[in-house]
Amino acid sequence: MLKRYGRKSVRNLTIVITGCNTGIGKETARELYKHGARIIMANRNRLETEQVIQEFQKQNPSCGGQLIYKHLDLTSMDSVNSFSQDIISNEPRLDILISNAAVFGAPLCLTDDHFELNMQVNHLAPALLTHLLLPKLQQSKIEESPQPRIIAVTSTLTKHGTIQQEFLSRITNEQLKTIMDKRGREIYASTKLANLHFMRSLSTHKNVVKNVEICLASPGFCYTRLHRYTSSSRLIWMSLLAPLFFMIVKSSRQGAQTIIGCSMLSRVRPDVLYHDCKEDEHFFQKGPASLVSNSNDSYEITMKSIEPFLK
Ligand SMILES: NC(=O)c1ccc[n+]([C@@H]2O[C@H](COP(=O)([O-])OP(=O)(O)OC[C@H]3O[C@@H](n4cnc5c(N)ncnc54)[C@H](OP(=O)(O)O)[C@@H]3O)[C@@H](O)[C@H]2O)c1
């Protein structure tokens, strides 16, 4: 991928990575820091992030990169707003936003903002963050340098998602009960599909995303803490299939490679899926219709849901 489009240096670029105290986000941060980037670690766990900072600095003491912790909790739209205001006011520039943080199958509940929690963490809060930081990314465009960009970390499980548009909006406890029978994987796939629709649709709003590139990167099936909410009976099955499991599963480091590649390419495209360090031209064309249909509707509903928080 890098050979085909040329590699750009990330030295001195400011890169926000959400959810990088562990897993794929952590490995992405490690590599980009090593290449001299200024990494803003947008996490909710201060202690763990500080330990990660120490680990990276010890490993690469003179790489020229910088690591800064800033608190971000995607279950709170207020937190998304405070984080964004901090970046807008205090950072001279922002070159790349890597929207990586997510949950898989977290117990269904309402957040204080009255959204279903999985939908807020995986889609609505990242959508708000994207909108709040877009102007900062746009201002950071320098003549002749590659365009600032947003990398949304997605999943091929989006193929199994369905959009229930009412769950993109504020809901009541009664409405929440109607999705209680859905499985974690189904809910995850749907929240990731909602985000994929949003990012693809956003990329077509040329006036809104002027000077900013958008791409979707899928890390593949990786062994991380993402599966922390997986039921114990499922984990027993997985351990019985362990030899096979470890043949197909990737490490966080391997999973991070596509995202790192997307950060370093001289240009990225919004119409393909970046997967296994390649452009998958067929993902949207040959996948189920749900991957592409009604994405503008999902975008409009999402915009209505986040509008009250666009301060
Ligand atoms: N692992 C896979 O097989 C796989 C496959 C396809 C796509 N992906 C995607 O890859 C990305 C990274 O996942 P991963 O596998 O590295 O998972 P992970 O190890 O569970 O890491 C997820 C990260 O998101 C953070 N996070 C969760 N809820 C948050 C919240 N409310 N506010 C702020 N941060 C929050 C976590 O922070 P805490 O540690 O504080 O919870 C953690 O840093 C996700 O977008 C996921 O959908 C993963």
The ligand as an ORCA input file, in Angstrom:
! r2SCAN-3c Opt
* xyz 0 1
  N     -10.215     -6.678     17.882
  C     -10.832     -6.983     16.749
  O     -10.962     -8.176     16.376
  C     -11.360     -5.901     15.855
  C     -11.851     -6.254     14.587
  C     -12.349     -5.253     13.743
  C     -12.364     -3.943     14.184
  N     -11.892     -3.636     15.435
  C     -11.945     -2.230     15.837
  O     -10.658     -1.823     16.280
  C     -10.796     -0.739     17.216
  C      -9.933     -1.006     18.445
  O     -10.430     -2.152     19.101
  P      -9.496     -3.132     19.957
  O      -9.702     -4.489     19.412
  O      -8.137     -2.584     20.121
  O     -10.303     -3.083     21.353
  P      -9.825     -2.816     22.875
  O      -8.552     -3.515     23.146
  O     -11.015     -3.150     23.718
  O      -9.590     -1.245     22.866
  C     -10.686     -0.378     22.777
  C     -10.267      0.996     23.217
  O     -11.453      1.829     23.238
  C     -11.511      2.479     24.495
  N     -12.857      2.817     24.932
  C     -13.913      1.999     25.145
  N     -14.950      2.702     25.621
  C     -14.555      3.995     25.710
  C     -15.151      5.194     26.146
  N     -16.408      5.211     26.644
  N     -14.451      6.338     26.078
  C     -13.176      6.352     25.598
  N     -12.535      5.238     25.210
  C     -13.212      4.072     25.262
  C     -10.899      1.476     25.469
  O     -10.583      2.129     26.680
  P     -10.661      1.344     28.113
  O      -9.469      0.465     28.158
  O     -10.660      2.444     29.100
  O     -11.954      0.576     28.089
  C      -9.706      1.016     24.655
  O      -8.677      1.948     24.742
  C     -12.292     -0.628     17.495
  O     -12.832      0.414     16.722
  C     -12.854     -1.952     17.020
  O     -14.197     -1.834     16.628
  C     -11.379     -4.571     16.269
*
